[in-house]
Amino acid sequence: MSRASKELQRSGPPLPETASEEGTRHPALQVAARKAISGRSRGLIAVLPFMGPAFIASIAYVDPGNFATNVSAGARFGYDLLWVILVANLMAMLLQTLAAKLGIATGKNLAELCRDRYPVGVCRFFWVTQEITAMATDLAEFLGAAIGINLLFHIPLFGAALITGVGVCLILALQGKGFRGLEAFIGGCAIVIAICYVVETVLARPSWSRVATHTIVPSLPHGAALLAVGIVGATVMPHVIYLHSHLTQGRVVGSDAAERRRIFQFERIDVLLAMGLAGLVNLAMLFMAAKVFHFTGHTHVGDISTAFHTLTPLLGGGAALVFGVSLIASGIASSHVGTMAGQVVMQGFIGYRIPVFWRRALTMVPALVAIYLKLNPTTTLVLSQVVLSFTLPIPVITLIAFTRDRHTMGDLVNHPMTTVLGWACAALIVVLNAVLLVQSLAG
């Protein structure tokens, strides 16, 4: 690392408030965590101090990009791509677990470790690719919330986008009130989305035997590769790999290897619950669209707006209302998570950050341009998820490389089988991208 880069690292403003800072301001969090680590508290009481980081990450797994890809996949191909969601969610569980473990073991996030280990030019290249990822992510999330407001309140899309921006800025102000409040808000949004899809599932009444079969048995119909890659891109989110490692890097600091292992055990429960909830919501999105649209002859439903308007005659106005509410909650909450991740990536790789409100304003621009040019919103959302899939190998490969290194991880180094599964995830992403390229060129 050059001297200038080191100076930039020392002089740069701090990252967004971490969980460790929240614990410092609210010692009760640390006291509760210490009781859990020492075994003086058990059960739910012991787990609660560690809950939060994975739920913040999980909101990105049910963002508007997921709505777009899952609705399109269900309407066009029925239940056939449910297995893709299952595989993608299992990959997400593994990768988010590794990201949480990296922060606990090293006290640094993934971007910071890359800056420590790799040449400046490589880190700048990584940073550029992940900024592209952040822009694609923000485009999907911001545009999705604007679509939801437009559909529910009949506000022109451009005006709805401005309202979304104001809403996200208000949520950004929560960061100054304490990290636990922000965790509660975003976790609450995840629960609202889940409840909405419980309602949609009850109304849609899918064929559970076919859902079970297609969730387990892989199939890839002709023309489904784009949506399969989009589902992977929408489910396994590159930016929250960096963010999750940041959220755990100082939340509760273990004084020795035994304490760090105990902290990791609690964080695994957080990941299992949060990612499991996100996976069930994604499955529900797709099988609802399959049952309501594909099997009623509405296979042309390929965008969110058409899905919203088609739900009313098929399932009633209540179903459309629930769909819109879940879309708004998803867009606003995940947009904030994307802004946080962008800050972590920028300072981690190049030691610099811009004020969070400026970053939020800048990331609004692609969505506003897409609206102004009258681009098809759902097509834009799906393509943004494909961009994510192509940039995903960088955080995945670097994450596996660090977590398999005993010098970096100490006693929390990966089990050999964990590393094998991690490399399998990376290989699957590359193969899906290759299939997409081949089919695109052939078409």
C-alpha positions as CSV (number, residue, x, y, z in Angstrom):
1,M,0.0,0.0,0.0
2,S,1.4,3.4,-0.9
3,R,2.1,6.1,1.8
4,A,-0.7,8.3,0.3
5,S,-3.2,5.4,0.6
6,K,-2.1,4.9,4.2
7,E,-2.6,8.6,5.0
8,L,-6.0,8.5,3.4
9,Q,-6.9,5.5,5.5
10,R,-5.9,7.3,8.7
11,S,-7.5,10.6,7.8
12,G,-10.8,9.4,6.3
13,P,-14.0,10.0,8.2
14,P,-15.3,7.0,10.1
15,L,-17.5,4.4,8.7
16,P,-21.3,4.4,9.4
17,E,-22.0,3.8,13.1
18,T,-21.2,0.2,14.0
19,A,-22.9,-2.1,16.5
20,S,-19.9,-1.7,18.7
21,E,-20.5,2.0,19.0
22,E,-24.1,1.3,19.9
23,G,-23.0,-1.1,22.6
24,T,-20.6,1.6,24.0
25,R,-23.5,4.1,24.2
26,H,-25.8,1.4,25.6
27,P,-23.8,-0.7,28.0
28,A,-26.9,-3.0,28.6
29,L,-26.3,-4.6,25.2
30,Q,-22.7,-5.5,26.2
31,V,-23.8,-6.7,29.6
32,A,-26.5,-9.0,28.1
33,A,-24.0,-10.3,25.5
34,R,-21.4,-11.1,28.2
35,K,-24.0,-13.0,30.2
36,A,-24.8,-15.1,27.1
37,I,-21.2,-15.8,26.4
38,S,-20.5,-16.9,29.9
39,G,-23.5,-19.1,30.0
40,R,-25.3,-17.0,32.7
41,S,-28.3,-16.5,30.4
42,R,-29.8,-19.1,28.1
43,G,-32.4,-19.5,25.4
44,L,-34.0,-16.5,23.7
45,I,-32.6,-14.1,26.3
46,A,-29.1,-15.2,25.4
47,V,-29.7,-14.9,21.6
48,L,-31.3,-11.4,21.6
49,P,-28.1,-9.3,22.1
50,F,-26.7,-10.9,18.9
51,M,-29.8,-10.5,16.7
52,G,-29.8,-7.8,14.1
53,P,-26.9,-7.9,11.7
54,A,-28.3,-10.8,9.6
55,F,-31.7,-9.2,9.6
56,I,-30.3,-6.0,8.2
57,A,-28.5,-8.0,5.5
58,S,-31.6,-10.1,4.8
59,I,-33.7,-7.2,3.7
60,A,-31.5,-7.0,0.6
61,Y,-32.6,-10.6,-0.2
62,V,-36.3,-9.5,-0.5
63,D,-35.8,-6.2,-2.3
64,P,-37.8,-5.1,-5.4
65,G,-35.3,-6.9,-7.6
66,N,-36.6,-10.2,-6.1
67,F,-40.2,-9.1,-6.8
68,A,-39.3,-8.5,-10.4
69,T,-37.4,-11.7,-11.0
70,N,-39.7,-13.9,-9.0
71,V,-43.0,-12.6,-10.5
72,S,-41.6,-12.9,-14.0
73,A,-40.2,-16.4,-13.3
74,G,-43.5,-17.6,-11.8
75,A,-45.7,-16.1,-14.5
76,R,-43.6,-17.5,-17.4
77,F,-42.4,-20.8,-16.1
78,G,-44.8,-21.8,-13.3
79,Y,-43.1,-23.6,-10.5
80,D,-40.1,-24.7,-12.6
81,L,-37.5,-22.3,-11.1
82,L,-38.4,-22.8,-7.4
83,W,-35.2,-24.9,-7.1
84,V,-33.1,-21.9,-8.2
85,I,-34.4,-19.9,-5.2
86,L,-33.7,-22.8,-2.8
87,V,-30.1,-23.1,-4.1
88,A,-29.6,-19.4,-4.1
89,N,-30.9,-19.1,-0.6
90,L,-28.6,-21.9,0.7
91,M,-25.7,-20.1,-1.0
92,A,-26.7,-16.9,0.7
93,M,-26.9,-18.6,4.1
94,L,-23.4,-20.0,3.7
95,L,-21.9,-16.7,2.4
96,Q,-23.5,-14.5,5.0
97,T,-22.3,-16.9,7.7
98,L,-18.8,-16.6,6.4
99,A,-19.1,-12.8,6.3
100,A,-20.3,-12.7,9.9
101,K,-17.5,-15.0,10.9
102,L,-14.9,-12.9,9.1
103,G,-15.8,-9.8,11.1
104,I,-15.9,-11.6,14.4
105,A,-12.5,-13.3,13.8
106,T,-10.5,-10.4,12.4
107,G,-12.2,-7.2,13.7
108,K,-12.2,-6.0,10.1
109,N,-14.7,-6.1,7.2
110,L,-14.0,-7.8,3.9
111,A,-13.2,-4.6,2.0
112,E,-10.6,-3.5,4.7
113,L,-8.9,-6.9,4.5
114,C,-8.7,-6.7,0.8
115,R,-7.0,-3.3,1.1
116,D,-4.6,-4.7,3.6
117,R,-3.6,-7.7,1.4
118,Y,-3.9,-6.7,-2.2
119,P,-2.1,-4.0,-4.3
120,V,-3.7,-0.6,-4.6
121,G,-4.6,-1.1,-8.3
122,V,-6.4,-4.3,-7.5
123,C,-8.4,-2.7,-4.7
124,R,-9.4,0.2,-6.9
125,F,-10.6,-2.2,-9.6
126,F,-12.6,-4.1,-6.9
127,W,-14.0,-0.8,-5.7
128,V,-15.1,0.3,-9.1
129,T,-16.9,-3.1,-9.8
130,Q,-18.6,-2.9,-6.4
131,E,-19.7,0.7,-6.9
132,I,-21.3,-0.5,-10.2
133,T,-23.0,-3.2,-8.0
134,A,-24.1,-0.6,-5.6
135,M,-25.6,1.5,-8.4
136,A,-27.5,-1.5,-9.8
137,T,-28.7,-2.4,-6.3
138,D,-29.9,1.2,-5.6
139,L,-31.6,1.3,-9.0
140,A,-33.6,-1.8,-8.2
141,E,-34.5,-0.8,-4.6
142,F,-35.3,2.8,-5.3
143,L,-37.3,2.1,-8.4
144,G,-39.2,-0.6,-6.7
145,A,-40.4,1.6,-3.8
146,A,-41.4,4.3,-6.3
147,I,-43.4,1.8,-8.3
148,G,-45.2,0.7,-5.1
149,I,-46.1,4.2,-4.2
150,N,-47.3,4.9,-7.7
151,L,-49.5,1.8,-7.8
152,L,-51.1,2.4,-4.4
153,F,-51.6,6.1,-4.4
154,H,-51.7,6.9,-8.1
155,I,-48.9,9.4,-7.8
156,P,-46.9,9.9,-11.0
157,L,-43.8,7.7,-11.0
158,F,-41.3,10.6,-10.9
159,G,-43.1,12.2,-7.9
160,A,-43.2,8.8,-6.2
161,A,-39.5,8.5,-6.7
162,L,-38.9,11.8,-4.9
163,I,-41.2,10.7,-2.1
164,T,-39.1,7.6,-1.8
165,G,-35.9,9.7,-1.5
166,V,-37.4,11.7,1.3
167,G,-38.5,8.5,3.1
168,V,-35.0,7.0,2.8
169,C,-33.4,10.2,4.1
170,L,-35.7,10.1,7.2
171,I,-34.6,6.5,7.8
172,L,-30.9,7.6,7.5
173,A,-31.5,9.9,10.4
174,L,-32.3,6.9,12.5
175,Q,-28.6,6.0,12.4
176,G,-27.9,9.0,14.6
177,K,-30.4,7.7,17.2
178,G,-28.7,4.4,17.7
179,F,-28.0,1.2,15.7
180,R,-30.5,-0.9,17.6
181,G,-33.4,1.4,16.6
182,L,-32.3,1.0,12.9
183,E,-32.1,-2.8,13.3
184,A,-35.6,-2.8,14.8
185,F,-36.9,-0.8,11.9
186,I,-35.4,-2.9,9.2
187,G,-36.2,-6.1,10.9
188,G,-39.8,-4.9,11.3
189,C,-39.9,-4.3,7.5
190,A,-38.7,-7.8,6.9
191,I,-41.5,-9.1,9.2
192,V,-44.1,-6.9,7.4
193,I,-43.0,-8.3,4.0
194,A,-43.2,-11.9,5.4
195,I,-46.7,-11.3,6.8
196,C,-47.8,-9.9,3.4
197,Y,-46.7,-13.0,1.7
198,V,-48.4,-15.3,4.2
199,V,-51.6,-13.4,3.3
200,E,-50.8,-13.8,-0.5
201,T,-50.2,-17.5,0.0
202,V,-53.5,-18.1,1.8
203,L,-55.3,-16.2,-1.0
204,A,-53.4,-18.0,-3.9
205,R,-53.7,-21.6,-2.5
206,P,-50.8,-23.1,-4.5
207,S,-50.4,-26.8,-5.2
208,W,-48.1,-27.8,-2.3
209,S,-47.1,-31.1,-3.9
210,R,-45.9,-29.4,-7.0
211,V,-44.2,-26.7,-5.0
212,A,-42.3,-29.4,-3.0
213,T,-41.4,-31.3,-6.2
214,H,-40.0,-28.2,-8.1
215,T,-38.2,-26.9,-5.0
216,I,-36.2,-30.1,-4.9
217,V,-36.0,-31.3,-8.5
218,P,-33.9,-29.0,-10.8
219,S,-35.2,-28.0,-14.3
220,L,-34.2,-25.2,-16.6
221,P,-36.8,-24.6,-19.4
222,H,-35.7,-23.1,-22.7
223,G,-35.4,-19.3,-22.3
224,A,-35.2,-19.4,-18.5
225,A,-31.5,-18.8,-18.1
226,L,-31.8,-15.0,-17.9
227,L,-34.3,-15.3,-15.1
228,A,-32.3,-18.0,-13.3
229,V,-29.2,-15.8,-13.3
230,G,-31.4,-12.8,-12.3
231,I,-32.8,-14.8,-9.3
232,V,-29.2,-15.7,-8.2
233,G,-28.2,-12.0,-8.6
234,A,-31.3,-10.9,-6.7
235,T,-30.8,-13.4,-3.9
236,V,-27.1,-13.6,-3.3
237,M,-26.3,-9.9,-2.9
238,P,-22.7,-8.8,-3.2
239,H,-22.9,-5.6,-1.3
240,V,-24.4,-7.1,1.9
241,I,-21.4,-9.6,2.1
242,Y,-19.3,-6.5,2.8
243,L,-21.9,-4.9,5.0
244,H,-22.5,-8.0,7.1
245,S,-18.8,-8.4,7.9
246,H,-18.8,-4.7,8.9
247,L,-21.8,-5.2,11.2
248,T,-20.2,-8.0,13.2
249,Q,-16.6,-6.7,13.3
250,G,-17.0,-4.9,16.6
251,R,-20.5,-5.7,17.8
252,V,-19.3,-7.9,20.6
253,V,-15.5,-8.4,20.9
254,G,-14.3,-11.7,22.1
255,S,-11.3,-11.6,24.5
256,D,-10.0,-15.0,23.4
257,A,-10.6,-17.8,20.9
258,A,-13.3,-19.5,23.1
259,E,-15.3,-16.3,23.3
260,R,-15.1,-15.6,19.6
261,R,-16.4,-19.2,18.9
262,R,-19.3,-18.6,21.3
263,I,-20.1,-15.2,19.6
264,F,-20.1,-17.0,16.2
265,Q,-22.5,-19.6,17.5
266,F,-25.0,-16.9,18.4
267,E,-24.5,-15.1,15.1
268,R,-25.2,-18.3,13.2
269,I,-28.6,-18.4,14.8
270,D,-29.2,-14.8,13.6
271,V,-28.2,-15.8,10.0
272,L,-30.3,-19.0,10.1
273,L,-33.5,-17.1,11.2
274,A,-33.0,-14.1,9.0
275,M,-32.0,-15.9,5.8
276,G,-34.6,-18.6,6.4
277,L,-37.3,-16.0,6.5
278,A,-36.0,-14.3,3.4
279,G,-35.9,-17.6,1.5
280,L,-39.5,-18.5,2.4
281,V,-40.6,-15.0,1.2
282,N,-38.8,-15.5,-2.1
283,L,-40.4,-18.9,-2.6
284,A,-43.8,-17.5,-1.8
285,M,-43.3,-14.7,-4.3
286,L,-42.6,-17.2,-7.1
287,F,-45.2,-19.8,-6.3
288,M,-47.9,-17.1,-5.8
289,A,-47.1,-15.8,-9.2
290,A,-47.1,-19.3,-10.7
291,K,-50.5,-20.2,-9.2
292,V,-52.2,-16.9,-9.9
293,F,-50.7,-16.0,-13.3
294,H,-49.1,-19.0,-15.1
295,F,-51.9,-21.5,-14.4
296,T,-54.7,-19.0,-15.3
297,G,-53.3,-18.2,-18.7
298,H,-51.7,-14.9,-17.7
299,T,-48.2,-15.9,-18.6
300,H,-47.7,-12.4,-20.2
301,V,-47.5,-10.9,-16.7
302,G,-43.9,-9.9,-16.8
303,D,-43.8,-6.7,-14.8
304,I,-44.7,-5.5,-11.4
305,S,-47.4,-3.1,-12.5
306,T,-49.2,-5.7,-14.6
307,A,-49.0,-8.1,-11.7
308,F,-50.5,-5.5,-9.3
309,H,-53.5,-4.8,-11.6
310,T,-54.0,-8.4,-12.5
311,L,-54.2,-9.5,-8.9
312,T,-57.4,-7.5,-8.3
313,P,-59.7,-9.4,-10.7
314,L,-58.1,-12.7,-9.8
315,L,-57.8,-12.5,-6.0
316,G,-59.5,-9.2,-5.1
317,G,-58.3,-5.7,-4.1
318,G,-56.9,-6.9,-0.8
319,A,-54.3,-9.0,-2.5
320,A,-53.2,-6.1,-4.7
321,L,-53.0,-3.8,-1.6
322,V,-50.9,-6.3,0.3
323,F,-48.6,-6.7,-2.7
324,G,-48.1,-2.9,-2.9
325,V,-47.5,-2.5,0.8
326,S,-44.8,-5.2,0.8
327,L,-43.2,-3.6,-2.3
328,I,-42.9,-0.2,-0.6
329,A,-41.6,-1.7,2.7
330,S,-39.0,-3.7,0.7
331,G,-37.8,-0.8,-1.4
332,I,-37.4,1.8,1.3
333,A,-35.7,-0.5,3.8
334,S,-33.4,-2.2,1.3
335,S,-32.5,1.1,-0.3
336,H,-31.1,2.3,3.1
337,V,-29.2,-1.0,3.5
338,G,-27.7,-0.4,0.0
339,T,-26.6,3.1,1.0
340,M,-24.9,1.7,4.2
341,A,-23.1,-0.9,2.1
342,G,-21.9,1.7,-0.4
343,Q,-20.2,3.6,2.5
344,V,-18.5,0.4,3.8
345,V,-17.2,-0.5,0.3
346,M,-15.8,3.0,-0.5
347,Q,-14.0,3.5,2.8
348,G,-12.9,-0.1,3.0
349,F,-11.3,-0.3,-0.4
350,I,-9.9,3.3,-0.8
351,G,-10.2,4.8,2.6
352,Y,-12.6,7.6,1.6
353,R,-16.2,8.3,2.1
354,I,-18.7,11.0,1.1
355,P,-21.5,12.2,3.4
356,V,-24.2,9.7,3.5
357,F,-26.9,12.1,2.3
358,W,-24.8,13.0,-0.8
359,R,-24.4,9.3,-1.5
360,R,-28.2,8.8,-1.2
361,A,-28.8,11.8,-3.6
362,L,-26.3,10.5,-6.2
363,T,-27.7,7.0,-6.2
364,M,-31.2,8.4,-6.9
365,V,-30.0,9.6,-10.3
366,P,-30.0,6.3,-12.2
367,A,-33.6,5.6,-11.1
368,L,-34.7,9.1,-12.0
369,V,-33.1,8.8,-15.4
370,A,-34.8,5.4,-16.0
371,I,-38.1,7.0,-15.1
372,Y,-37.5,10.0,-17.3
373,L,-36.6,7.8,-20.3
374,K,-39.7,5.7,-19.7
375,L,-37.8,2.5,-19.6
376,N,-39.8,-0.6,-18.7
377,P,-39.4,-0.6,-14.9
378,T,-39.6,-4.4,-14.4
379,T,-37.2,-5.1,-17.3
380,T,-34.8,-2.6,-15.7
381,L,-35.1,-4.3,-12.4
382,V,-34.4,-7.8,-13.8
383,L,-31.4,-6.5,-15.8
384,S,-30.0,-4.8,-12.6
385,Q,-30.1,-8.2,-10.9
386,V,-28.1,-9.8,-13.7
387,V,-25.5,-7.1,-13.3
388,L,-25.3,-8.1,-9.6
389,S,-24.7,-11.7,-10.6
390,F,-21.7,-10.8,-12.8
391,T,-20.1,-8.8,-10.1
392,L,-20.8,-11.3,-7.3
393,P,-17.7,-13.6,-7.9
394,I,-15.3,-10.9,-6.5
395,P,-16.7,-10.7,-2.9
396,V,-17.4,-14.5,-3.0
397,I,-13.9,-15.5,-4.0
398,T,-12.1,-13.1,-1.7
399,L,-14.4,-14.1,1.2
400,I,-13.6,-17.7,0.8
401,A,-9.9,-17.0,0.4
402,F,-9.7,-15.1,3.7
403,T,-11.9,-17.5,5.7
404,R,-10.0,-20.5,4.7
405,D,-6.7,-18.9,5.8
406,R,-5.8,-19.9,9.4
407,H,-3.3,-17.0,9.7
408,T,-6.3,-14.6,9.2
409,M,-9.0,-16.5,11.0
410,G,-7.3,-18.3,13.8
411,D,-9.6,-20.9,15.4
412,L,-12.5,-19.7,13.3
413,V,-10.9,-20.9,10.1
414,N,-13.2,-22.8,7.7
415,H,-13.7,-26.5,8.0
416,P,-12.3,-28.0,4.7
417,M,-15.9,-29.0,3.7
418,T,-17.1,-25.4,4.3
419,T,-14.4,-24.2,1.9
420,V,-15.4,-26.8,-0.7
421,L,-19.0,-25.7,-0.5
422,G,-17.9,-22.1,-0.8
423,W,-15.9,-22.8,-4.0
424,A,-18.9,-24.8,-5.3
425,C,-21.1,-21.6,-4.9
426,A,-18.5,-19.6,-6.8
427,A,-18.4,-22.2,-9.6
428,L,-22.2,-22.3,-9.8
429,I,-22.3,-18.5,-10.3
430,V,-19.7,-18.7,-13.1
431,V,-21.6,-21.6,-14.8
432,L,-24.9,-19.8,-14.7
433,N,-23.3,-16.7,-16.2
434,A,-21.7,-18.8,-18.9
435,V,-25.2,-20.3,-19.7
436,L,-26.6,-16.9,-20.0
437,L,-23.9,-15.7,-22.3
438,V,-24.3,-18.7,-24.6
439,Q,-28.0,-18.4,-24.8
440,S,-27.8,-14.7,-25.3
441,L,-25.3,-15.1,-28.2
442,A,-27.4,-17.9,-29.7
443,G,-30.5,-15.7,-29.5
